């Protein structure tokens, strides 16, 4: 890449963590459609990861590879970056999407929960970014972190998750300073996009949507398109958190 942006994704390489399902999988499809080659990370969702890889490779042969890893295994994180280098000899984009999410009411929080939530949401993105930074700098690439509107206003009964995402927001800004001018670092903060995989009652869902300015739920495509914008079209943007919440944060 000859300019300090990712204007054209054709032939560029993106590593996406947690790419087997939900927002990660939709992001993979959007970036692939824009021309990128992909390293799709997954931890335990082998079946869905292989289906996604095969589907995308059927559209463009040899454009997608998989990488299994536990993001809590910090020493193993550089291997994800190396997989991209071994396959294509370059890395242009890192999307830190993988995330653990579940309630941790104060009084019942275990150290294992703390380590898991801060590990997946903050520690892994830092060390993965550190491993990727030299290769991203070589091609004036970029990092996009998936944060949360609750990084600013904590979600009830989710203090550890909220503080981990707040840390990821600061990591976004800190890395933008540390890695500039060669690497841009930004984040997307989703609002009501997908309901938690653990059960949420309909009344709670409707209450959340009623307090959203657009009065409707967003979609994973809304987040994926925001990621694409920050990669491809935001050449003079770094250290920014793009909120995609339908106006939810106006009334939290």
Secondary structure, DSSP 4 states (H G I P E B T S, - for coil): --SSS----TT-EEEETT-SSHHHHHHHHHHHHTT-EEEEEESS-HHHHHHHHHHHHHHSTT-EEEEE--TT-GGGHHHHHHHHHHHHS---EEEE---------TTS--HHHHHHHHIIIIIHHHHHHHHHHHHHHHTT-EEEEE--GGGTSPPTT-HHHHHHHHHHHHHHHHHHHHHTTT-EEEEEEE-SSS--SS---HHHHHHHHHTSTT-S---HHHHHHHHHIIIII-TT--S-EEEESTTGGG--
